Amino acid sequence: MKNLGLYYVLYILGLIIHHLMYTGIANVYFLNYEQKITIVSLASVIVAIPVYALGLFTKSFLQTKQYKKFNMVLNGFLILIPISVIFFLVTDDYDKYRNTFTMLFLVFLMIITLYATLKKNKQAYFIFFAWVIFLSSGLLMYLSSAGIFDIKKYFPYLIEASFVVEAIIFSIALANKITNLQKEKNEANQKLIIQKENETKKLSNEVNLRTKDLKNALDEKELLLKELNHRVKNNMQTIVSLIRLQSDEIENEKLKDILLTIQNRISAMGHLHELLYKQDDINYIDVYEYFEVLIDEVRDSYDSFIEIHLDIKTKLKMEQSIYCGLIINELITNSFKYAFPDKKGNIFITLEKENENIKLTIKDDGIGFDETKVNFSLGFTLVKTLAVSQLKGEIDINSKNGVTTTILWNEDE
């Protein structure tokens, strides 16, 4: 389709050259004797060029691929015509037949044009009309040469006029073809734009629907998790209440102290679930509020005047919070029980971030402890297990000038 204009130009150019030779104008004004001899020997080429260009033009213009059998024959002619031209150039034995194959090709082009016209190919109407003019002028020329009707007497420039009219018709046809192609292109672009808009709208609706479903699923998950935290908190509170009731009936102070420690451990976990139930984001919790509740729980368990200083500089994930809560519960319980014989002193709790690590420090200014005996205590074992196995961190305990416990771990663990 992109070469349609080229085929048209070759066809018109071929017609002009052929007509200049046919009327003798070229012989009079443009060619010398030797050139005339050469042109005569190339007569088959001069005739074949416009016809061949017309065949290519017809093939492209009518889109003959839609007529499979005709298209196969047309392709055959387009292959054989150059072969026949070469054949007649190398031999003079069959000069009288040199234009026979070309004329057959013209007849076939008329047939395929007529067929396309009957198939209501709108583009074929132009070429068919041009063929009618061509055949009419040819018929009149034949009648004139046979002495039946002298058309030259009335219209001496019939051939020239027919060529001009034919060229005009082909020009109109070509312009119409270009207009139709542009129209088809615009329609295709418009359809593409509409299709894209529809696809975008459809995709947007799908995304909105999926987003809504995901939001509903997340809301449902949040609700279920909150309900789970609420139930866990209630169950732990029930256990704590049972331990308190049991503790009230026991007179053994050591056993009561053990039960109190167990009670505080369970409360440390229960308070976390209570906070998770109250807040919207369950990934992180309010560390300050959580630690403060734990501290108040332990302080209420012991009669003392110990001051606790809380310094929170970063946040914690939910899972890390519960481990830290249990660690703080164990360490400040030990401080309350063993670090201050006179029931007075200070405990400092600091949570901060160092690069990619989280640092938890629990320090008291009490009397310290004997490091040779602490390895066998359950509380120390619990703290070490939580720091190393659960938080994947490092723990350091210093018993000089009170007790300082430092735990360092990566926040992404």
C-alpha positions in Angstrom: 0.0 0.0 0.0 2.9 2.4 0.7 4.1 2.0 -2.9 0.8 2.8 -4.5 1.9 6.4 -5.5 5.1 5.1 -7.0 3.1 2.5 -9.2 0.8 5.3 -10.3 3.7 7.6 -11.3 5.4 4.8 -13.2 2.2 4.0 -15.1 1.6 7.6 -16.1 5.3 8.1 -17.1 5.2 4.8 -19.1 2.0 6.1 -20.9 3.7 9.4 -21.8 6.8 7.7 -23.2 4.7 5.2 -25.1 2.5 7.9 -26.6 5.5 10.1 -27.6 6.9 7.1 -29.5 3.5 6.1 -31.0 2.7 9.6 -32.4 6.3 10.1 -33.6 6.9 13.2 -31.5 9.9 11.7 -29.9 11.4 10.7 -33.3 11.0 14.3 -34.5 12.1 16.3 -31.6 14.1 14.1 -29.2 15.8 11.2 -30.9 18.6 10.9 -33.6 18.7 8.0 -36.0 20.8 5.7 -33.8 18.6 6.3 -30.8 15.5 5.6 -33.0 17.0 2.2 -33.9 17.7 1.5 -30.2 14.2 2.5 -29.2 12.6 0.2 -31.8 14.6 -2.7 -30.4 13.2 -1.8 -26.9 9.6 -1.7 -28.1 8.6 -4.6 -25.9 10.1 -2.8 -22.8 8.3 0.4 -23.6 5.0 -1.3 -23.9 5.5 -3.5 -20.9 6.5 -0.7 -18.4 3.1 1.1 -18.2 1.2 -2.2 -18.3 3.4 -3.8 -15.6 3.0 -0.6 -13.4 -0.7 -0.8 -14.0 -0.7 -4.4 -12.8 1.1 -3.4 -9.6 -1.2 -0.4 -9.1 -4.3 -2.6 -9.6 -2.9 -5.3 -7.1 -2.3 -2.7 -4.4 -5.3 -0.5 -5.1 -7.9 -3.3 -5.2 -6.1 -5.3 -2.5 -6.4 -8.4 -4.6 -5.3 -10.7 -1.7 -8.9 -10.9 -0.8 -9.6 -12.7 -4.1 -7.2 -15.6 -3.7 -7.5 -17.3 -7.1 -7.3 -14.0 -9.1 -4.4 -12.9 -6.9 -2.5 -16.1 -7.7 -2.9 -15.6 -11.5 -2.0 -11.9 -11.1 1.2 -12.8 -9.3 2.0 -15.3 -12.1 1.6 -12.6 -14.7 3.8 -10.2 -12.7 6.6 -12.9 -12.7 6.2 -13.9 -16.3 6.0 -10.5 -17.9 9.7 -9.5 -17.1 10.7 -13.0 -18.3 8.9 -12.5 -21.6 10.4 -9.0 -22.1 13.9 -10.4 -21.7 13.1 -13.2 -24.1 12.0 -10.8 -26.8 15.0 -8.6 -26.2 17.4 -11.5 -26.9 15.6 -12.9 -30.0 13.9 -11.4 -33.1 12.3 -14.6 -34.3 9.0 -14.0 -32.6 8.7 -10.2 -32.9 5.1 -10.4 -34.1 4.1 -12.0 -30.7 6.1 -9.6 -28.5 3.0 -7.8 -27.2 0.7 -10.8 -27.0 1.5 -11.6 -23.4 1.2 -8.0 -22.4 -2.2 -7.7 -24.0 -3.3 -10.9 -22.3 -2.3 -9.3 -19.0 -4.4 -6.2 -19.8 -7.4 -8.4 -20.5 -6.9 -10.1 -17.2 -6.6 -6.8 -15.4 -10.0 -5.8 -16.9 -11.5 -9.1 -15.8 -10.3 -8.7 -12.2 -11.5 -5.1 -12.1 -14.9 -6.2 -13.4 -15.0 -9.0 -10.7 -14.0 -6.6 -8.0 -16.7 -4.2 -9.2 -19.4 -6.9 -9.0 -18.1 -7.7 -5.5 -19.0 -4.1 -4.7 -15.4 -3.0 -4.1 -15.8 0.7 -4.1 -12.2 1.3 -5.2 -12.8 -0.9 -8.3 -15.5 1.6 -9.6 -12.8 4.1 -10.5 -10.5 1.7 -12.4 -13.6 0.1 -14.1 -14.6 3.6 -15.3 -11.1 4.2 -16.6 -11.2 0.9 -18.4 -14.5 1.9 -20.1 -12.8 5.1 -21.4 -9.8 3.1 -22.5 -11.8 0.5 -24.3 -14.1 3.1 -25.9 -11.2 5.1 -27.3 -9.6 1.8 -28.5 -12.9 0.8 -30.2 -13.2 4.1 -31.9 -9.6 3.9 -33.1 -10.3 0.4 -34.5 -13.4 1.7 -36.3 -11.3 4.6 -37.7 -8.5 2.3 -38.9 -11.0 -0.1 -40.5 -12.6 2.8 -42.5 -16.0 2.4 -40.8 -16.0 5.6 -38.8 -13.3 8.3 -39.0 -13.1 9.6 -35.4 -10.0 11.7 -36.2 -12.2 13.8 -38.4 -14.3 14.8 -35.5 -11.9 14.4 -32.6 -8.2 14.3 -33.8 -6.9 14.1 -30.2 -8.9 11.2 -29.0 -6.0 9.2 -27.7 -4.5 12.1 -25.9 -7.8 13.1 -24.4 -8.5 9.5 -23.2 -5.0 9.4 -21.6 -5.7 12.6 -19.8 -9.1 11.5 -18.6 -7.8 8.2 -17.5 -5.0 9.9 -15.6 -7.5 12.2 -14.0 -9.7 9.3 -13.0 -6.7 7.4 -11.5 -5.7 10.6 -9.7 -9.2 10.9 -8.2 -9.1 7.2 -7.3 -5.8 7.6 -5.6 -6.9 10.7 -3.7 -10.1 8.8 -2.7 -8.0 5.8 -1.5 -5.7 8.1 0.6 -8.8 9.8 2.1 -10.4 6.4 2.9 -7.1 5.2 4.4 -6.8 8.3 6.5 -10.5 7.9 7.6 -9.8 4.2 8.5 -6.7 5.2 10.4 -8.7 7.9 12.3 -11.5 5.4 13.1 -8.9 2.8 14.2 -7.3 5.4 16.4 -10.6 6.5 17.8 -11.5 2.8 18.5 -8.1 2.3 20.1 -8.6 5.4 22.3 -12.1 4.2 23.3 -10.8 0.7 24.0 -8.0 2.1 26.1 -10.5 4.2 28.0 -12.7 1.2 28.5 -9.8 -1.0 29.6 -8.6 1.7 32.0 -12.0 2.2 33.4 -12.5 -1.6 33.7 -9.1 -1.9 35.3 -9.8 0.9 37.7 -13.1 -0.7 38.7 -11.3 -4.0 39.2 -8.7 -2.3 41.3 -11.3 -0.5 43.4 -13.2 -3.7 43.8 -10.1 -5.7 44.8 -9.0 -2.8 47.1 -12.4 -2.8 48.8 -12.3 -6.6 49.2 -8.8 -6.4 50.7 -9.8 -3.6 53.0 -12.8 -5.6 54.2 -10.6 -8.6 54.7 -8.0 -6.5 56.6 -10.8 -4.9 58.7 -12.1 -8.4 59.4 -8.7 -9.6 60.3 -8.1 -6.6 62.6 -11.4 -7.2 64.3 -10.6 -10.9 64.7 -7.2 -10.2 66.1 -8.6 -7.6 68.5 -11.2 -10.1 69.6 -8.4 -12.7 70.1 -6.3 -10.3 72.1 -9.4 -9.4 74.2 -10.1 -13.1 74.9 -6.4 -13.8 75.7 -6.3 -10.8 78.1 -9.5 -12.0 79.8 -8.2 -15.6 80.2 -4.9 -14.3 81.6 -6.8 -12.0 84.0 -8.8 -15.0 85.1 -5.6 -17.0 85.8 -4.1 -14.0 87.7 -7.3 -13.8 89.8 -7.1 -17.5 90.6 -3.5 -17.2 91.6 -4.4 -14.3 93.9 -7.2 -16.3 95.5 -4.9 -19.2 96.0 -2.1 -16.9 97.4 -4.5 -15.5 100.0 -4.9 -19.0 101.5 -1.2 -19.7 101.7 0.8 -18.7 104.8 4.3 -19.7 103.5 6.0 -16.5 102.5 8.4 -18.1 100.1 5.6 -19.8 98.2 3.5 -16.6 98.2 6.5 -14.8 96.7 6.8 -17.4 94.0 3.1 -17.1 93.2 3.4 -13.3 93.1 6.2 -13.6 90.6 4.2 -15.9 88.4 1.2 -13.5 88.7 3.3 -10.6 87.5 4.7 -12.6 84.6 1.2 -13.5 83.4 0.1 -9.9 84.0 3.0 -8.6 81.8 1.6 -10.6 78.9 -2.0 -9.8 79.7 -1.3 -6.0 79.7 0.2 -6.2 76.2 -3.0 -8.0 74.8 -5.1 -5.3 76.5 -3.2 -2.5 74.7 -3.4 -4.4 71.4 -7.2 -4.7 71.9 -7.5 -0.9 72.5 -5.4 0.5 69.6 -5.9 0.4 65.8 -2.4 -0.6 64.7 -1.4 -4.0 66.1 2.0 -4.0 64.5 3.4 -1.5 67.0 2.3 -0.6 70.5 2.7 2.4 72.8 5.9 1.3 74.5 5.8 4.0 77.2 2.3 3.1 78.2 3.0 -0.6 78.2 6.2 -0.3 80.3 4.4 2.1 82.7 1.6 -0.4 83.3 4.1 -3.2 84.0 6.1 -1.0 86.4 2.9 0.0 88.3 2.0 -3.6 88.6 5.3 -4.6 90.1 5.4 -1.5 92.4 2.0 -2.3 93.7 3.2 -5.8 94.6 5.9 -4.5 97.0 6.0 -2.0 99.8 8.8 0.4 98.9 9.8 4.0 98.0 11.8 3.1 94.9 11.7 5.6 92.1 11.5 4.3 88.5 12.7 6.5 85.7 11.4 5.6 82.2 13.1 7.0 79.1 11.6 5.7 75.8 13.2 7.0 72.5 12.0 4.5 70.0 9.1 2.1 69.2 8.9 -1.7 69.2 7.2 -4.3 67.2 4.5 -6.2 68.9 6.4 -9.5 69.3 9.5 -7.7 70.6 7.4 -5.7 73.0 6.2 -8.8 74.8 9.8 -10.2 75.2 11.0 -6.8 76.5 8.0 -6.6 78.9 8.8 -10.0 80.4 12.5 -9.0 80.7 11.7 -5.7 82.5 9.2 -7.5 84.7 11.9 -10.0 85.8 14.7 -7.4 86.3 12.8 -4.8 88.2 11.2 -7.5 90.4 14.7 -8.7 91.3 15.6 -5.1 92.0 12.6 -4.6 94.3 13.3 -7.8 96.1 17.1 -7.8 96.5 18.7 -4.5 95.5 17.3 -2.1 98.1 17.4 -3.5 101.7 16.1 -0.1 103.0 13.3 0.0 100.4 14.7 3.2 98.8 16.5 3.7 95.5 16.3 4.3 91.8 15.7 2.2 88.8 16.5 3.6 85.3 14.9 2.0 82.2 16.1 3.3 78.8 15.0 2.1 75.3 16.8 3.7 72.4 17.9 3.1 68.8 21.6 2.8 67.8 21.9 2.7 64.0 20.0 -0.5 63.0 20.0 -1.9 66.5 17.6 -1.5 69.5 19.2 -1.0 72.9 17.3 -1.8 76.2 19.1 -0.8 79.5 17.7 -1.5 83.0 19.9 -0.1 85.7 19.5 0.2 89.5 21.7 2.0 92.1 21.2 -0.8 94.7 23.7 -3.1 96.4 24.4 -5.4 93.4 24.6 -9.2 93.6 27.1 -12.0 93.7 27.7 -13.1 90.1 28.8 -16.6 91.2 25.2 -17.4 92.4 23.0 -15.7 89.8 23.6 -18.3 87.0 21.3 -20.8 88.7 18.3 -18.4 89.2 15.2 -19.0 87.1 14.7 -15.3 86.6 18.2 -14.9 85.1 17.7 -17.9 82.9 14.4 -16.5 81.6 15.9 -13.1 80.9 18.9 -14.7 79.0 16.6 -17.0 77.0 14.4 -14.1 75.9 17.3 -11.8 75.0 19.4 -14.4 73.1 16.9 -16.9 71.7 13.8 -14.7 71.1 15.3 -11.2 70.4 18.4 -12.7 68.7 20.5 -10.2 70.6 23.3 -9.9 73.0 23.1 -9.4 76.8 25.6 -7.8 79.2 25.2 -7.7 83.0 27.4 -5.4 85.1 27.1 -5.6 88.9 29.4 -2.7 89.8 27.7 0.3 91.4 24.3 -1.5 91.3 23.2 -3.7 88.5 23.2 -2.7 84.9 21.7 -5.0 82.3 22.1 -4.1 78.6 20.4 -5.9 75.8 21.2 -5.1 72.1 19.4 -6.6 69.1 18.7 -5.8 65.4 15.3 -4.2 65.0 14.5 -6.4 61.9 15.0 -9.7 63.6 
